[in-house]
């Protein structure tokens, strides 16, 4: 081996060692203290539920959690983009219900599951496009626009179902519920979605401009960012996640129900905020959202397993979330407002 090769090898090893030290240092940095607190709280939840009912903590429980909370996890990825960009979307729950109703009605009329899924996809993405145009084009407030959809979409869903579930077969339940090593299609779907979401947010213009728009919208405009285009793209991403979540729910149940997706928008917002994103925008990550979703899913599953009344379930769940959020706020105040996710530098954009 010649001297140049030895030098190159040494430089590569030194670079890898430096990268490893920086990664470990960032992972255990003081600014990530609230994330570690959430991990400890999740472990604590597992310990509490295991202590009350030891039989609950097994691989079947985790398999069920993955399958049951996949719609929440999918919506939370898109909600991360929305909240970081300083927008809140209140429509996912109602739109999951409406998308499912459209799938059910088209399948009932045609018997073609592919046409039904395409109609559902068009409904969800079309509504996302409408939201983007109203918010970015007309300058309407995202909360008010999506709150309107939250209302009218649920009304259409209830009317379409006429009080009864709409049966949907055509092979969709077989595909969605097929099991490999105890896990259904939802497990690899979540892995792909979160890896793709993390890549989009950290490595693409969409991600950089999402942070920029949430951090300072006026500066983003001055930097030449096409704010309207990227805002609409974020709502289209939400529409896509809503469609996939609806496909999963309809497939798991074998039917479209009027109550599908109820409260999922609130749970996804909580998961994103508990995960470290700020409602004011400009800060957050898909990885932290994953921690929030895991915490929310384990909390709900464990409480449901206790056989509580609905009132007690809501009481304990709400109180736990309030405690966790309060402690996280205290931790962030101690940190002193340091940002956990750096807002990337802006590049002029004319497209």
C-alpha positions in Angstrom: 0.0 0.0 0.0 1.5 3.4 -1.1 1.7 6.5 1.1 -1.2 8.2 -0.7 -3.5 5.3 0.0 -2.4 5.2 3.7 -3.1 8.9 4.0 -6.5 8.6 2.4 -7.4 5.7 4.7 -6.3 7.7 7.8 -8.3 10.7 6.7 -11.4 8.6 6.1 -11.0 7.0 9.5 -10.5 10.4 11.2 -13.6 11.8 9.5 -15.7 8.8 10.6 -14.4 9.1 14.1 -15.2 12.9 14.1 -18.7 12.3 12.8 -19.3 9.6 15.4 -18.2 11.9 18.2 -20.4 14.7 16.9 -23.4 12.4 16.6 -23.0 11.0 20.1 -22.5 14.6 21.4 -25.6 15.8 19.7 -27.6 12.8 20.9 -26.8 13.5 24.5 -26.8 17.3 24.3 -28.5 19.3 26.9 -31.0 20.7 24.4 -32.3 17.1 23.9 -33.2 16.7 27.5 -37.0 16.8 27.0 -36.7 14.1 24.4 -34.9 11.8 26.8 -37.6 12.7 29.4 -40.3 11.4 27.0 -38.3 8.2 26.4 -38.1 7.7 30.2 -41.8 8.4 30.5 -42.6 5.8 27.9 -40.5 3.2 29.7 -42.2 4.2 32.9 -45.6 3.7 31.3 -44.6 0.2 30.2 -43.4 -0.5 33.7 -46.7 0.7 35.3 -48.9 -1.3 32.9 -46.7 -4.4 33.3 -46.9 -4.1 37.1 -50.7 -3.9 37.0 -51.2 -6.6 34.3 -48.0 -8.5 33.6 -49.7 -10.5 30.8 -50.2 -7.3 28.8 -46.5 -6.8 28.0 -45.8 -9.3 25.2 -45.1 -9.3 21.5 -48.8 -9.6 20.6 -49.5 -6.4 22.4 -46.9 -4.5 20.3 -48.1 -6.1 17.1 -51.7 -4.9 17.9 -50.4 -1.4 18.8 -48.6 -1.1 15.5 -51.7 -2.2 13.5 -54.2 -0.2 15.6 -52.4 3.1 15.7 -51.0 3.1 12.1 -53.5 5.8 10.9 -52.4 8.1 13.8 -48.8 7.5 13.0 -49.3 8.3 9.3 -51.3 11.5 9.9 -48.7 12.6 12.4 -45.9 12.6 9.8 -47.9 15.1 7.7 -48.9 17.0 10.8 -45.2 17.5 11.6 -44.7 19.4 8.3 -47.9 21.4 8.9 -47.0 22.5 12.4 -43.4 23.2 11.6 -44.6 25.5 8.8 -46.9 27.2 11.3 -50.1 25.7 10.1 -52.5 23.4 11.9 -54.7 21.0 10.0 -57.9 20.0 11.8 -59.4 18.0 9.0 -57.7 14.6 9.1 -60.3 12.7 11.2 -63.3 13.8 9.2 -61.5 13.4 5.9 -60.5 9.8 6.8 -64.2 9.1 7.4 -65.2 10.8 4.2 -62.5 9.1 2.1 -63.6 5.7 3.5 -67.3 6.6 2.7 -66.3 7.4 -0.9 -64.4 4.1 -1.2 -67.4 2.2 0.1 -69.9 3.9 -2.2 -67.8 3.5 -5.3 -67.1 -0.1 -4.5 -70.8 -0.8 -3.8 -71.7 0.8 -7.2 -69.0 -0.8 -9.3 -67.5 -3.7 -7.5 -64.1 -2.5 -8.5 -61.8 -2.0 -5.5 -59.1 -0.2 -7.6 -61.6 2.3 -8.9 -62.9 2.8 -5.3 -59.4 3.4 -3.9 -58.6 5.8 -6.7 -61.8 7.7 -5.9 -60.8 7.8 -2.3 -57.3 9.0 -3.1 -58.7 11.7 -5.4 -61.1 12.9 -2.6 -58.3 13.2 0.0 -55.7 14.8 -2.3 -58.3 17.1 -3.9 -59.4 18.4 -0.5 -55.7 18.9 0.4 -55.3 20.9 -2.8 -58.4 23.0 -1.9 -56.9 23.7 1.5 -53.6 24.8 0.0 -55.3 27.1 -2.5 -57.5 28.7 0.1 -54.6 29.2 2.6 -51.8 30.1 0.2 -53.9 31.7 -2.6 -56.5 33.6 -0.7 -54.5 34.0 2.6 -57.2 32.4 4.7 -56.2 31.0 8.2 -55.4 27.3 8.0 -57.2 26.6 11.3 -60.5 28.1 10.1 -60.3 26.5 6.6 -59.6 23.0 8.0 -62.1 23.5 10.8 -64.7 24.0 8.2 -63.7 20.8 6.5 -63.8 19.1 9.9 -67.5 19.9 10.1 -68.7 19.5 6.5 -66.7 16.3 5.8 -68.1 14.6 8.9 -71.6 15.6 7.9 -71.1 14.1 4.4 -69.7 11.0 5.9 -72.7 10.5 8.2 -75.1 11.1 5.3 -73.2 8.7 3.0 -73.2 5.9 5.6 -76.9 6.4 6.4 -76.3 5.1 9.9 -74.8 1.7 8.8 -71.2 0.6 7.8 -70.6 0.2 4.1 -69.1 -3.2 3.4 -65.8 -3.1 1.3 -64.2 -6.3 0.2 -62.5 -6.8 -3.2 -59.4 -8.2 -1.6 -58.5 -5.1 0.4 -59.0 -6.7 3.9 -57.0 -9.7 2.8 -54.0 -7.5 1.8 -54.2 -5.1 4.8 -54.7 -7.9 7.4 -52.2 -10.4 5.9 -49.6 -11.3 8.6 -45.9 -11.9 8.4 -44.2 -12.9 11.7 -47.2 -11.6 13.5 -47.0 -8.1 11.9 -49.4 -6.9 9.1 -48.7 -4.6 6.2 -48.8 -1.7 8.6 -45.3 -2.4 10.0 -43.2 -2.0 6.9 -45.5 0.8 5.7 -44.7 2.8 8.9 -41.0 2.2 8.5 -41.0 3.4 4.9 -43.2 6.4 5.7 -41.1 7.6 8.6 -37.8 7.1 6.8 -39.2 9.0 3.8 -40.7 11.7 6.0 -37.4 12.2 7.8 -35.5 12.4 4.5 -38.0 14.9 3.1 -37.8 17.1 6.1 -34.0 17.1 6.6 -32.6 16.6 3.1 -34.9 18.4 0.6 -36.0 21.9 -0.3 -39.5 21.1 0.9 -38.1 20.4 4.4 -35.8 23.4 4.5 -38.5 25.7 3.3 -40.9 24.2 5.8 -38.6 25.3 8.6 -38.1 28.6 6.9 -41.8 29.4 6.5 -42.5 28.5 10.1 -39.5 30.4 11.4 -40.1 33.7 9.6 -42.6 33.8 6.8 -41.6 37.3 5.7 -38.0 36.4 5.5 -38.8 33.3 3.5 -40.7 35.4 1.0 -37.8 37.9 0.8 -35.4 35.0 0.2 -37.4 34.1 -2.9 -39.1 31.0 -1.6 -42.4 30.2 -3.4 -44.4 30.2 -0.2 -47.7 29.4 -1.9 -46.3 26.4 -3.8 -44.6 24.8 -0.7 -47.6 25.5 1.5 -49.9 23.8 -1.0 -47.4 20.9 -1.2 -47.6 20.4 2.6 -51.5 20.2 2.4 -51.1 17.7 -0.5 -48.8 15.6 1.7 -51.5 15.6 4.4 -54.1 14.6 1.8 -51.9 11.7 0.8 -51.4 10.5 4.3 -55.2 10.8 5.0 -55.9 8.6 1.9 -53.4 5.9 3.0 -54.7 6.0 6.6 -58.2 5.6 5.3 -57.2 2.6 3.1 -55.7 1.0 6.2 -58.8 1.6 8.4 -61.3 0.4 5.7 -59.1 -2.7 5.0 -58.7 -3.6 8.7 -62.5 -3.4 9.3 -63.7 -4.6 5.9 -66.1 -1.6 5.9 -66.3 2.2 5.9 -67.9 3.6 9.1 -69.2 7.0 9.9 -67.0 7.3 13.0 -63.7 6.4 11.3 -60.9 8.7 12.2 -62.7 10.4 15.1 -60.3 12.7 17.1 -57.3 11.6 15.2 -56.4 15.2 14.3 -56.2 16.1 18.0 -54.1 13.0 18.9 -51.7 13.7 16.0 -51.3 17.3 17.1 -50.6 16.2 20.7 -48.1 13.6 19.4 -46.2 16.1 17.4 -46.1 18.7 20.2 -45.1 16.1 22.8 -42.4 15.0 20.3 -40.8 18.5 20.5 -42.4 20.6 17.7 -43.5 24.1 18.6 -47.0 25.4 17.8 -45.4 28.7 16.8 -43.6 26.8 14.0 -40.0 26.6 12.8 -39.0 23.7 15.0 -39.4 19.9 15.1 -38.5 16.6 13.5 -40.1 13.4 12.2 -38.0 11.3 14.6 -39.3 13.2 17.6 -42.8 12.9 16.3 -42.2 9.1 16.3 -41.4 9.3 20.0 -44.7 11.2 20.6 -46.7 8.6 18.6 -45.1 5.7 20.5 -45.9 7.4 23.8 -49.5 8.1 22.8 -50.1 4.6 21.5 -48.7 2.9 24.5 -50.7 5.1 26.9 -54.0 4.5 25.1 -53.4 0.8 24.6 -52.4 0.3 28.3 -55.4 2.2 29.6 -57.8 0.4 27.3 -56.5 -2.9 28.6 -57.4 -2.0 32.1 -61.1 -2.1 31.3 -61.8 1.4 32.5 -65.0 3.2 31.9 -64.9 5.8 29.1 -64.9 8.6 31.7 -62.0 7.1 33.6 -60.1 6.4 30.4 -60.4 10.0 29.3 -59.6 11.3 32.8 -56.4 9.3 33.2 -55.3 9.9 29.6 -55.8 13.6 29.7 -54.1 14.0 33.1 -51.1 12.0 32.0 -50.7 14.1 28.8 -51.0 17.3 30.8 -48.3 16.2 33.2 -45.9 15.2 30.4 -46.5 18.5 28.5 -46.1 20.6 31.6 -42.8 18.9 32.5 -41.5 19.3 29.0 -42.3 23.0 29.1 -40.4 23.4 32.3 -37.4 21.5 30.8 -37.5 23.8 27.7 -37.6 26.9 30.0 -34.5 25.6 31.8 -32.8 25.0 28.5 -33.4 28.7 27.9 -35.2 28.7 24.6 -32.3 27.1 22.7 -33.5 25.6 19.4 -33.4 21.8 19.2 -33.6 21.8 15.4 -31.6 24.4 13.4 -33.5 26.3 10.8 -31.5 25.7 7.6 -30.1 28.6 5.6 -32.3 30.0 2.9 -31.4 29.7 -0.7 -33.0 32.1 -3.3 -35.8 30.3 -5.1 -37.6 31.7 -8.1 -39.5 28.6 -9.2 
